[in-house]
Amino acid sequence: MEYLIDTPVASIVFLFTIVTSIYAFNDNSLYGKFMLHPYSVSRRHKVYTLITSGLIHADWMHLIFNMMTFFFFAFRLEAMIGSWQFGMVYFISLILSDIPSVMKHKNDMWYNSLGASGAISGVLFSFILFDPFSRMMIFPLPIPIWAIIFGPLYLVYCVYASKQSRDNINHDAHFFGALAGMIVTVLVVPGTIPNFLSLILAKIG
């Protein structure tokens, strides 16, 4: 109840995403309705999947990993920047993270994408702007590193992994979601950049 009162948007997104994803695990027809299909979206069909694709996940591991990341950062971010600001960061990051995939795969009939990773990348990178010296882990480094170092390394990895295309992960969504999260944050939260710079200067000074 405390979470619903203090961080209502993150709470609703968290619960709704878990419920919808679990429902999809038991009703495959929901995947066809909710998954992002760039071929259709580029032809102005199923445009709503820019949002609904973030409400479903491929399997339990996909869901658990995304929701763990969401839990660790989303509630803290909403408490720091406000509820409507958090909502803007989350949903605009979700939509903008998928636009490059729509453009890239607009003629690929068989390409689909799902998951909240783009929006969660936006939340994570928004959080970094307010706590750049928090500790984060990035594979394969065995030790936590500062968020301000984690961020660039993560973006470089996303670009590399996208070019390799050796897995079924939409690394483009991670990359553009992260950028969208930072840009939206700067636009909706006054003083973000001066505050970020002051934190950096205080650390090195």
ChimeraX attribute file (.defattr): number of C-alpha atoms within 10 A of each C-alpha:
attribute: neighborCount
match mode: 1-to-1
recipient: residues
	/A:1	8
	/A:2	8
	/A:3	13
	/A:4	11
	/A:5	9
	/A:6	15
	/A:7	21
	/A:8	20
	/A:9	21
	/A:10	25
	/A:11	20
	/A:12	13
	/A:13	18
	/A:14	18
	/A:15	12
	/A:16	14
	/A:17	21
	/A:18	18
	/A:19	13
	/A:20	16
	/A:21	24
	/A:22	17
	/A:23	13
	/A:24	20
	/A:25	16
	/A:26	9
	/A:27	10
	/A:28	10
	/A:29	10
	/A:30	15
	/A:31	20
	/A:32	13
	/A:33	14
	/A:34	21
	/A:35	23
	/A:36	27
	/A:37	27
	/A:38	30
	/A:39	22
	/A:40	17
	/A:41	18
	/A:42	16
	/A:43	11
	/A:44	10
	/A:45	12
	/A:46	18
	/A:47	15
	/A:48	15
	/A:49	23
	/A:50	24
	/A:51	21
	/A:52	22
	/A:53	24
	/A:54	27
	/A:55	23
	/A:56	27
	/A:57	26
	/A:58	14
	/A:59	13
	/A:60	12
	/A:61	10
	/A:62	15
	/A:63	20
	/A:64	13
	/A:65	12
	/A:66	19
	/A:67	20
	/A:68	12
	/A:69	15
	/A:70	23
	/A:71	15
	/A:72	11
	/A:73	19
	/A:74	27
	/A:75	21
	/A:76	14
	/A:77	24
	/A:78	23
	/A:79	15
	/A:80	14
	/A:81	18
	/A:82	15
	/A:83	18
	/A:84	13
	/A:85	18
	/A:86	27
	/A:87	17
	/A:88	15
	/A:89	28
	/A:90	29
	/A:91	23
	/A:92	19
	/A:93	30
	/A:94	32
	/A:95	23
	/A:96	22
	/A:97	30
	/A:98	28
	/A:99	18
	/A:100	15
	/A:101	22
	/A:102	22
	/A:103	13
	/A:104	13
	/A:105	16
	/A:106	17
	/A:107	14
	/A:108	13
	/A:109	11
	/A:110	9
	/A:111	14
	/A:112	18
	/A:113	24
	/A:114	25
	/A:115	27
	/A:116	28
	/A:117	29
	/A:118	33
	/A:119	30
	/A:120	28
	/A:121	29
	/A:122	33
	/A:123	31
	/A:124	24
	/A:125	25
	/A:126	29
	/A:127	23
	/A:128	22
	/A:129	21
	/A:130	18
	/A:131	18
	/A:132	21
	/A:133	17
	/A:134	14
	/A:135	14
	/A:136	14
	/A:137	13
	/A:138	15
	/A:139	9
	/A:140	6
	/A:141	8
	/A:142	8
	/A:143	10
	/A:144	13
	/A:145	16
	/A:146	15
	/A:147	23
	/A:148	18
	/A:149	14
	/A:150	20
	/A:151	19
	/A:152	11
	/A:153	12
	/A:154	18
	/A:155	18
	/A:156	12
	/A:157	16
	/A:158	19
	/A:159	14
	/A:160	12
	/A:161	16
	/A:162	19
	/A:163	11
	/A:164	9
	/A:165	11
	/A:166	8
	/A:167	9
	/A:168	8
	/A:169	15
	/A:170	21
	/A:171	23
	/A:172	22
	/A:173	30
	/A:174	27
	/A:175	22
	/A:176	25
	/A:177	33
	/A:178	28
	/A:179	21
	/A:180	27
	/A:181	31
	/A:182	22
	/A:183	16
	/A:184	19
	/A:185	26
	/A:186	16
	/A:187	12
	/A:188	15
	/A:189	13
	/A:190	11
	/A:191	11
	/A:192	18
	/A:193	14
	/A:194	10
	/A:195	14
	/A:196	15
	/A:197	14
	/A:198	12
	/A:199	17
	/A:200	15
	/A:201	10
	/A:202	8
	/A:203	10
	/A:204	6
	/A:205	7
